[in-house]
């Protein structure tokens, strides 16, 4: 992560000694942050990312779920025109409440697990791509367990002519009509998708960030916003392109039976891939790849930049409280 290339935070002698101090000092990690500080930084990053990019996510959901009017092709321009024509600008933000409830806690888990897993797996090699990828996989398995229920609610609210009045109404009706399992119908698919997504994402982010700092070593002591944003955008775009077919499966599982979306008798990933391929061809498995990449490239740039900025704030705060 960013702190690996930041000498002013990585040397142990700059960290406060765990003497009289308190149990808090014992909780300081490899770059001087406490567990709760990682969680807050990650939560802020997740909320900012998803709020900023939510309209693009709405378009992706509609294209992948097949909820556009049948006479329209499933193109990004047509999806946008359909939403604006039938629902207005606010239609692009339908379901944002559910995302707000899920994204904050999920990203808090995501980044805190990633940081501590990376610390444990990297050992004395902060540039170990295997450790970055493995830490990302562990982080996504944990965060997806938190996010999946609210992601299901969000996706159903994003559909055109969604029958739900809001987050509370959707939760109650799904619970009553389909049971708790409906909230986790896509969890296995989400993990299978996000494991390679996160492995590619984190490994690419760390590699690009390291390459950019090596190009301009004079600025390595102060990693700039441009470095985080560029590395995040590259990582998000590549990971999104690779995992689009699994994202189509996830969306259709979460939206099945709603607004005319097909209902499936199985949640087997491969069975659904075959079903979608027979019904829509191979292009059906790549449906929504443009808005998905348009979402993840800037979203990752926003997320990583916000996360690193939040970490820097907490690092300065810790150094002020515990001067070396």
KOLTISE-966480 format. One record per residue: residue number from 0; y, x, z of N, C-alpha, C in turn. Coordinates in steps of 0.1 Angstrom, whole numbers, always signed. Atoms other than C-alpha are relative to their C-alpha. Example, Ala and Ser with C-alpha at 12.3 -4.5 7.8 and 13.67 -1.06 7.14 Angstrom:
   pos    n_c2    n_c1    n_c3   ca_c2   ca_c1   ca_c3    c_c2    c_c1    c_c3
     0     -12      +9      +0     -45    +123     +78     +12      +9      +0
     1     -11      -9      +0     -11    +137     +71     +11      -8      +8
This chain:
   pos    n_c2    n_c1    n_c3   ca_c2   ca_c1   ca_c3    c_c2    c_c1    c_c3
     0     -12      +8      +0      +0      +0      +0     +12      +9      +0
     1     -12      -8      +2     +36     +10      -1      +1     +11     +11
     2      -2     -10     -10     +34     +28     +32      -7     +13      -2
     3      +7     -12      +3      +9     +53     +18      +9     +10      -6
     4      -8      -9      +7     +36     +68      -3     +14      +2      +7
     5     -12      -1      -7     +63     +67     +23      -1     +10     +12
     6      +2     -11     -10     +63    +100     +42      +7      -3     +13
     7      -7      +2     -12     +89     +88     +67      -7      -9     +10
     8      +7      +9      -9     +65     +63     +81     -15      +4      +2
     9     +14      -2      -1     +31     +78     +76      -5     +11     +10
    10      +5     -10      -9     +31    +108     +99      -2      -4     +14
    11      +3      +5     -14     +15    +102    +133     +10      +4     +10
    12      -9      -5     -10     +40    +123    +151     +13      -8      +1
    13     -12      +8      +0     +67     +98    +142      -3     -13      +7
    14      +3     +13      -7     +48     +69    +159      +2      +2     +15
    15      -2      -1     -14     +55     +61    +195     -13      +3      +7
    16     +12      -4      -8     +31     +76    +220      -5     -12      +8
    17      +6     +12      -7      +7     +51    +237      -2      +5     +14
    18      +1      -5     -14     +15     +63    +272      +2     -12      +9
    19      -3     +10      -9     +31     +41    +297      +2     -13      -6
    20      -5     +11      +7     +41     +18    +273      -8     -12      +3
    21      +5     +13      -2     +23     -12    +268     -12      -1      -9
    22     +12      +3      +9      -7     -27    +251      +5      -1     -14
    23      -5      +1     +14     +16     -32    +221      -1     +14      -7
    24      +1     -13      +6     +17      +6    +215     -14      +3      -5
    25     +14      -2      +4     -21      +6    +214      -3      -8     -13
    26      +3      +9     +12     -19     -20    +186      +7      +6     -12
    27      -7      -5     +12      +3      +1    +163     -10      +6     -10
    28      +9      -4     +11     -14      +7    +130      +4     +13      -6
    29      -3     -13      +7     -13     +36    +105     +14      +1      -4
    30     -14      -2      +4     +23     +28     +96      +9      -6     +10
    31      -9      +3     -11     +37     +17    +129      +2     -15      +2
    32      -2     +14      -1     +34     -21    +126     -11      -6      +9
    33      +9      +7      -8     +18     -45    +150      -7     -11      -9
    34      +7     +10      +8      -8     -71    +139      +8     -12      -3
    35      -8     +12      +3     +16    -100    +143     +11      +2     -10
    36     -10      -3     +10     +42     -82    +122      -6      +0     -14
    37      +7      +2     +13     +17     -79     +93      -1     -14      -4
    38      +2     +14      +3     +11    -116     +96     +13      -7      -4
    39     -13      +6      +3     +47    -126     +96      +5      +5     -14
    40      -4      -6     +13     +55    -102     +67      -8      -7     -12
    41      +8      +7     +10     +26    -117     +47      +3     -14      -2
    42      -3     +14      +0     +35    -152     +56     +13      -3      -8
    43     -13      +1      +7     +71    -148     +44      -2      +3     -15
    44      +2      -3     +14     +59    -131     +12      -7     -11      -8
    45      +7     +11      +7     +35    -159      +4      +8     -13      -2
    46      -9     +12      +1     +60    -187     +10     +11      +2     -11
    47     -10      -3     +11     +87    -170     -12      -7      +0     -13
    48      +7      +0     +13     +62    -163     -40      -4     -13      -5
    49      +5     +13      +5     +47    -198     -42     +11     -10      -2
    50     -11      +9      +2     +80    -216     -38      +7      +4     -13
    51      -8      -5     +12     +97    -195     -66      -8      -4     -12
    52      +8      +1     +12     +68    -199     -90      -7     -14      -1
    53      +8     +12      +0     +56    -234     -82      +0      -8     -13
    54      +0      +7     +12     +68    -251    -114     -10      +5     -10
    55      +9      -6     +10     +47    -227    -135     -15      -3      +5
    56     +13      +3      -5     +17    -234    -112      -4     -15      -3
    57      +2     +14      +3     +21    -271    -118      -4      -2     -15
    58      +3      +0     +14     +20    -266    -156     -15      +5      -2
    59     +14      -6      +1     -12    -244    -152     -10     -11      +4
    60     +10     +10      -6     -29    -271    -131      -2     -11     -10
    61      +2     +11     +10     -22    -298    -157      -7      +4     -12
    62      +7      -4     +12     -34    -278    -186     -15      +2      +3
    63     +14      -3      -3     -66    -267    -168      -8     -13      +4
    64      +7     +12      -5     -74    -301    -153      -2     -10     -12
    65      +1     +10     +11     -70    -319    -186      +7     -13      +3
    66      -7     +12      -5     -45    -344    -171     +12      -4      -9
    67     -11      +3      +9     -20    -344    -200      -4     -12      -8
    68      +3     +11      +8     -18    -375    -222      -9      +5     -12
    69     +11      -5     +10     -48    -373    -247      +6      +3     -13
    70      -5      -3     +13     -25    -372    -277      +7     +13      -1
    71      -7     -12      -1      -9    -340    -266      -9     +12      +0
    72      +8     -12      -1     -24    -305    -272      +3      +7     +13
    73      -1      -6     -13     -29    -284    -241      +8     +13      -1
    74      -9     -11      +1      +0    -260    -248     +10      +0     +11
    75     -10      -2     -11     +25    -246    -223     +13      -8      -3
    76     -13      +7      +3     +55    -261    -242      -2     -15      +1
    77      +3     +14      +0     +38    -295    -245      -2      -5     +15
    78      +2      +4     -14     +28    -295    -208     +14      -1      +7
    79     -13      +1      -6     +64    -288    -198      +8     -12      -5
    80      -7     +11      +6     +78    -314    -222      -5     -13      +6
    81      +7     +12      -6     +53    -340    -208      +5      -3     +14
    82      -4      +2     -14     +63    -334    -172     +15      -4      +1
    83     -14      +3      +0    +100    -335    -179      +3     -14      -5
    84      -2     +13      +7     +98    -366    -201      -4     -11     +10
    85      +5     +11      -8     +77    -387    -177      +4      +0     +15
    86      -2      -1     -15     +86    -374    -142     +13      +7      +3
    87     -12      -7      -3    +118    -354    -145      -3     +14      +6
    88      +1     -13      -6    +125    -320    -130      -8      +1     +13
    89      +7      +0     -13    +112    -329     -96     -15      -1      -2
    90     +14      +1      +2     +78    -336    -111      -7     +14      +0
    91      +5     -14      +0     +74    -298    -114      -3      +5     +14
    92      +2      -4     -14     +75    -296     -76      -8      -9      +8
    93      +9      +9      -7     +51    -324     -67     -12      +8      +6
    94     +10      -7      -7     +27    -310     -41      +4     +13      +7
    95      -5     -12      -6     +49    -282     -29      -1      +0     +15
    96      +2      +1     -15     +46    -294      +7     -14      +5      +4
    97     +14      -5      -3      +8    -288      +6      -1     +15      -1
    98      +0     -15      +2     +14    -253      -7      +7      +7     +11
    99      -7      -6     -11     +39    -246     +20      -8      +0     +12
   100      +8      +0     -12     +15    -256     +47     -12     +10      -1
   101     +12      -9      +2     -13    -235     +32      +4     +15      -2
   102      -3     -14      +5      +4    -204     +17      +4      +9     +12
   103      -5      -8     -11     +21    -192     +49     -12      +6      +8
   104     +11      -5      -8     -10    -190     +71     -10      +9      -8
   105     +10      -7      +9     -33    -179     +42      +5     +14      -3
   106      -5     -13      +3     -10    -150     +33      +1      +9     +12
   107      +0      -7     -12      -6    -140     +69     -14      +7      +2
   108     +14      -5      -2     -44    -136     +71      -3     +10     -11
   109      +2      -9     +12     -45    -120     +36      +5     +14      +2
   110      -5     -14      -1     -22     -91     +42      -4      +7     +13
   111      +4      -7     -12     -32     -84     +78     -14      +5      -1
   112     +14      -5      +2     -69     -82     +69      +0     +12     -10
   113      -1     -11     +10     -60     -60     +39      +5     +13      +7
   114      -6     -12      -6     -39     -36     +60     -11      +7      +9
   115      +9      -6     -10     -65     -31     +87     -14      +4      -7
   116     +12      -4      +8     -95     -30     +62      +3     +13      -7
   117      -4     -12      +7     -76      -4     +42      +0     +12      +9
   118      +0     -11      -9     -70     +17     +72     -14      +5      +4
   119     +13      -4      -4    -106     +16     +82      -8      +6     -11
   120      +8      -4     +11    -120     +22     +48      +5     +13      -7
   121      -7     -11      +7     -95     +48     +35      -3     +13      +6
   122      +2     -12      -8    -103     +73     +62     +12     +10      -2
   123     -11      -9      +2     -83    +104     +53      +5      +1     -14
   124      -4      +0     +13     -78     +95     +17      +8     -13      -4
   125      -8     +12      +2     -49     +70     +13      +1      -4     -15
   126      +0      +4     +14     -53     +70     -25     -14      -3      -5
   127     +13      +4      +3     -89     +58     -25      -1     -14      -6
   128      -1     +13      +6     -91     +30     -51     -11      -9      +4
   129     +11      +8      -5    -125     +18     -38      +4      -7     +13
   130      -4      +6     -13    -110     +13      -3     +10     -11      -3
   131     -10     +11      +4     -81      -7     -19      -6     -12      -5
   132      +7     +12      +6    -104     -29     -39      -8      -7     +10
   133      +9      +6     -10    -129     -35     -11      +9      -7     +11
   134      -9      +7      -9    -100     -43     +13      +5     -13      -5
   135      -5     +12      +6     -86     -67     -11     -10     -12      -1
   136     +11     +10      +1    -120     -85     -15      -1      -6     +14
   137      +1      +5     -13    -123     -88     +23     +12      -9      +4
   138     -12      +8      -3     -88    -101     +26      +0     -14      -7
   139      +0     +13      +7     -93    -128      +0     -10     -10      +5
   140     +10      +9      -5    -125    -141     +14      +5      -7     +13
   141      -6      +6     -13    -107    -146     +48     +11     -10      -3
   142     -12      +9      +3     -75    -161     +33      -4     -12      -8
   143      +4     +11      +8     -93    -184      +9      -6     -11      +9
   144      +5     +10     -10    -110    -201     +39     +11      -8      +6
   145     -12      +7      -5     -75    -210     +51      +7      -8     -10
   146      -8      +6     +11     -59    -219     +18      -7     -11      -8
   147      +7      +9      +9     -86    -238      -1      +2     -15      +3
   148      -2     +14      -3     -82    -272     +17     +14      -5      -5
   149     -14      +4      +4     -44    -273     +11      +2      +2     -15
   150      -1      -2     +14     -49    -259     -24      -6     -12      -8
   151      +6     +12      +6     -71    -289     -32     +10     -11      +0
   152     -10     +11      -1     -45    -313     -19     +12      +3     -10
   153     -11      -3      +9     -18    -295     -39      -3      -3     -14
   154      +4      +2     +13     -37    -296     -71      -1     -15      -4
   155      +1     +14      +3     -44    -333     -68     +14      -7      -1
   156     -13      +5      +0      -8    -340     -61      +8      +4     -13
   157      -7      -5     +12      +3    -320     -92      -4      -7     -12
   158      +5      +7     +12     -17    -342    -116      +9     -11      -4
   159      -8     +11      +5      +1    -366    -138      -5     -14      +5
   160      +4     +13      -5      +1    -401    -123     -10      +1     +12
   161      +9      -2     -12     -15    -388     -91      +1     -12      +9
   162      +0     +12      -8     -26    -417     -70      +4      +1     +15
   163      -3      -2     -14     -15    -401     -37     +15      +0      +2
   164     -15      +1      -3     +19    -407     -21      +6     +13      +6
   165      -5     -13      -6     +21    -373      -4     -12      +7      +6
   166     +11      -8      -5      +2    -347     +15      -8      -7     +10
   167      +7      +8     -10      -7    -369     +45      -9     -10      -6
   168      +8     +10      +6     -19    -397     +23     -12      +6      -8
   169     +11      -7      +8     -40    -373      +1     -11      +4     +10
   170      +9      -4     -10     -56    -358     +32      -8     -11      +5
   171      +7     +12      -6     -65    -392     +47     -10      -6     -10
   172      +8      +6     +10     -78    -406     +15     -12      +8      -4
   173     +11      -9      +4     -99    -376      +5     -10      +0     +11
   174      +9      +0     -11    -113    -375     +40      -8     -13      +1
   175      +7     +13      -1    -122    -412     +40      -9      -2     -11
   176      +8      +4     +12    -135    -415      +5     -10     +11      -4
   177      +9     -10      +5    -151    -381      -1      -5      +9     +11
   178      +5      -8     -11    -155    -364     +32      +6     +14      +0
   179      -6     -14      -2    -146    -329     +45      -4      +9     -11
   180      +5     -10     +10    -168    -312     +19      +9      +0     -12
   181      -8      +0     +12    -144    -323      -8     +11     +11      +0
   182     -11      -9      -2    -117    -300      +6      -5     +15      -4
   183      +6     -13      +2    -141    -270      +2     -10      +0     -12
   184      +8      +1     +12    -158    -281     -31      +1     +13      -9
   185      -3     -12      +9    -142    -251     -49      +0     +13      +8
   186      -2     -13      -7    -144    -225     -21      -9     +11      -6
   187      +9     -10      +5    -174    -207     -35      +6      +6     -14
   188      -6      -5     +13    -158    -206     -70     +13      +8      +3
   189     -12      -7      -4    -125    -196     -54      -2     +14      +4
   190      +4     -14      -4    -141    -166     -37      -5      +8     -11
   191      +6      -8     +12    -161    -156     -68     +11      +4      -9
   192     -12      -3      +9    -128    -158     -88      +9     +11      +7
   193     -10      -9      -7    -106    -141     -62      -5     +13      +4
   194      +5     -13      -4    -129    -113     -53      +3     +10     -11
   195      -4     -10     +11    -126     -96     -88     +15      +0      -2
   196     -15      +1      +1     -90    -109     -90      +7     +10      +9
   197      -7      -8     -10     -80     -92     -58      -4     +15      -1
   198      +4     -14      +2    -101     -61     -65      +9      +7     -11
   199      -8      -5     +11     -83     -56     -98     +15      +1      +4
   200     -15      +0      -4     -49     -66     -83      +4     +11      +9
   201      -4     -10     -10     -49     -43     -53      -2     +14      -6
   202      +2     -14      +6     -64     -13     -72     +11      +3     -10
   203     -11      -2     +10     -39     -18    -100     +13      +3      +6
   204     -13      -2      -7     -10     -22     -77      +2     +14      +6
   205      -1     -14      -7     -18     +10     -57      +1     +11     -11
   206      +0     -11     +10     -25     +30     -89     +14      +0      -7
   207     -13      +1      +7      +7     +18    -107     +11      +5      +9
   208     -10      -4     -10     +28     +23     -76      +0     +15      +2
   209      +2     -14      -2     +14     +58     -71      +5      +8     -13
   210      -4      -7     +12     +20     +67    -108     +15      -1      -1
   211     -15      +1      +1     +56     +54    -107      +7     +10     +10
   212      -6     -10      -9     +64     +75     -76      -2     +14      -4
   213      +3     -14      +5     +48    +106     -92     +10      +3     -12
   214      -9      -2     +11     +70    +101    -123     +14      +4      +5
   215     -13      -4      -6    +101    +103    -100      -3      +4     +14
   216      +3      -4     -13     +90    +123     -70     +12      +1      +9
   217     -11      -1      -8    +125    +127     -58      +3     -13      +8
   218      -3     +13      -6    +126     +90     -49     -12      -5      +8
   219     +12      +4      -7     +92     +90     -32      +2      -4     +14
   220      -2      +3     -14    +106     +90      +2      +6     -14      +2
   221      -6     +13      -1    +124     +57      -4      -5      -8     -12
   222      +5      +8     +10    +102     +35     -25      +9     -12      -3
   223     -10     +10      +3    +125     +12     -44      -6     -13      -3
   224      +4     +14      +4    +123     -25     -51      -6      +0     -14
   225      +5      +0     +14    +117     -17     -88     -14      +5      +0
   226     +13      -5      +0     +86      +2     -80     -10     -10      +5
   227      +8     +11      -5     +71     -26     -59      -1     -11     -10
   228      +0     +11      +9     +81     -52     -84      -8      +3     -13
   229      +7      -4     +12     +68     -33    -114     -15      +1      +2
   230     +14      -2      -3     +35     -24     -98      -6     -14      +2
   231      +5     +14      -3     +31     -60     -85      -2      -8     -13
   232      +1      +7     +12     +38     -75    -119     -12      +4      -9
   233     +11      -5      +8     +13     -53    -137     -13      -4      +6
   234     +13      +4      -7     -14     -60    -111      -2     -15      -2
   235      +2     +14      +1      -8     -97    -112      -4      -5     -14
   236      +3      +5     +14      -8    -101    -150     -14      +4      -4
   237     +13      -5      +4     -40     -80    -155     -11      -8      +7
   238     +10      +7      -8     -59     -97    -127      -1     -15      -4
   239      -1     +14      +4     -48    -132    -139      -8      -2     -13
   240      +6      +1     +13     -60    -126    -175     -15      +1      +2
   241     +14      -3      -2     -94    -113    -163      -8     -12      +6
   242      +7     +10      -8    -102    -143    -141      +3     -14      -4
   243      -4     +14      +4     -88    -173    -160     -12     -10      -1
   244     +11     +10      +1    -122    -189    -168      -5      -5     +13
   245      +4      +4     -14    -131    -190    -131     +11      -9      +6
   246     -11      +8      -5     -97    -205    -124      -1     -14      -6
   247      +2     +13      +6    -104    -233    -149     -11      -8      +7
   248     +11      +7      -7    -137    -241    -131      +5      -4     +14
   249      -5      +4     -13    -119    -241     -97      +9     -12      -1
   250      -9     +11      +1     -92    -264    -109      -7     -13      -3
   251      +7     +12      +3    -116    -289    -124      -9      -5     +11
   252      +8      +4     -12    -138    -289     -93     +10      -7     +10
   253      -9      +5     -10    -107    -296     -71      +5     -14      -4
   254      -6     +12      +5     -94    -324     -93     -10     -10      -6
   255     +10      +8      +6    -127    -340    -103      +1     -15      +5
   256      -1     +14      -3    -126    -378    -104     +14      -6      +2
   257     -14      +4      -2     -88    -380    -101      +7      +0     -13
   258      -8      +1     +12     -65    -392    -129      -8      +2     -13
   259      +8      -1     +12     -93    -394    -154      -7     +14      -2
   260      +7     -13      +0    -106    -358    -147     -15      -3      +2
   261     +15      +2      -1    -144    -355    -152      -5      +3     +14
   262      +7      -2     -13    -166    -357    -121     -13      +8      -3
   263     +12      -8      +3    -194    -331    -119     -11      -3     +11
   264     +11      +3      -9    -229    -336    -103      -4     +13      +7
   265      +3     -13      -7    -230    -299     -93     +12      +8      +2
   266     -11     -10      -2    -207    -272     -80      -4     +14      -5
   267      +5     -13      +5    -227    -244     -97     +10      +5     -10
   268     -10      -6      +9    -202    -221    -114      -5      +1     -14
   269      +6      -2     +13    -225    -213    -143      -2     -13      -7
   270      +2     +14      +6    -234    -250    -149     +13      -5      -5
   271     -13      +5      +4    -197    -259    -150      +6      +8     -12
   272      -4      -8     +11    -189    -230    -173      -7      -5     -13
   273      +7      +5     +12    -216    -242    -197      +5     -14      -4
   274      -5     +13      +3    -203    -278    -194     +13      +0      -7
   275     -14      -2      +6    -167    -268    -202      -1      +6     -14
   276      +2      -6     +14    -179    -246    -231      -5     -10     -10
   277      +5     +10      +9    -199    -274    -246     +10     -11      -4
   278     -10     +11      +2    -171    -300    -242     +12      +5      -7
   279     -13      -4      +5    -140    -279    -250      -1     +13      -8
   280      +1     -13      +7    -154    -247    -266      +4     +11      +9
   281      -4     -11      -7    -146    -212    -255     +15      +0      +4
   282     -14      +0      -3    -109    -219    -257      +2      -9     +13
   283      -2      +8     -12    -114    -245    -229      -1      +8     +13
   284      +1      -9     -12    -124    -217    -205     +12      +9      +2
   285     -12      -8      -1     -91    -199    -213     +12      -9      +1
   286     -11      +9      -1     -70    -230    -209      +9      +3     +12
   287     -10      -3     -10     -38    -223    -190      +2     +15      +3
   288      -2     -14      -2     -40    -185    -194     +14      +5      -1
   289     -14      -4      +2      -4    -183    -205      +8      -3     +13
   290      -7      +3     -13     +11    -201    -174      -6      +8     +11
   291      +6      -8     -11     -14    -183    -152      +6     +14      +0
   292      -6     -13      +0      -1    -149    -164     +15      +0      +3
   293     -15      +1      -3     +35    -161    -163      +2      -3     +15
   294      -1      +2     -15     +28    -172    -127      -2     +13      +7
   295      +5     -11      -9     +10    -142    -114      +8     +13      -2
   296      -8     -12      +2     +31    -114    -130     +13      +0      +9
   297     -12      +0      -9     +65    -124    -114      -4      -4     +14
   298      +4      +4     -14     +47    -140     -84      -4     +12      +8
   299      +5     -12      -6     +30    -107     -76     +12      +9      +3
   300     -12      -9      -2     +63     -88     -81      +8      -5     +12
   301      -8      +7     -11     +81    -113     -58      -7      +2     +14
   302      +8      -1     -12     +53    -112     -32      +0     +14      +6
   303      +0     -13      -5     +49     -75     -30     +14      +5      +5
   304     -13      -5      -4     +86     -68     -29      +4      -6     +13
   305      -3      +7     -12     +91     -94      -2      -8      +6     +12
   306      +8      -5     -11     +62     -81     +18      +4     +14      +4
   307      -4     -13      -3     +73     -45     +16     +14      +0      +7
   308     -13      +0      -6    +109     -54     +25      -2      -5     +15
   309      +2      +5     -14     +96     -74     +56      -6     +11      +8
   310      +7     -11      -8     +74     -44     +66     +11     +10      +4
   311     -10     -10      -3    +104     -21     +63      +9      -4     +11
   312      -8      +6     -11    +124     -44     +85      -7      +2     +14
   313      +7      -2     -13     +97     -43    +112      -1     +14      +4
   314      +1     -15      -3     +93      -5    +109     +13      +5      +6
   315     -12      -4      -6    +130      -1    +115      +2      -6     +14
   316      -1      +6     -13    +128     -25    +144      -8      +7     +10
   317      +9      -8     -10     +99      -6    +160      +6     +13      +3
   318      -5     -13      -2    +116     +27    +155     +13      -1      +9
   319     -12      +2      -9    +148     +13    +172      -5      -2     +15
   320      +5      +2     -14    +127      +1    +202      -7     +12      +6
   321      +8     -11      -5    +105     +32    +204      +4     +12      -7
   322      -4     -12      +7    +125     +62    +192      -9     +12      +4
   323     +10     -11      -2    +103     +93    +188      +8     +11      +8
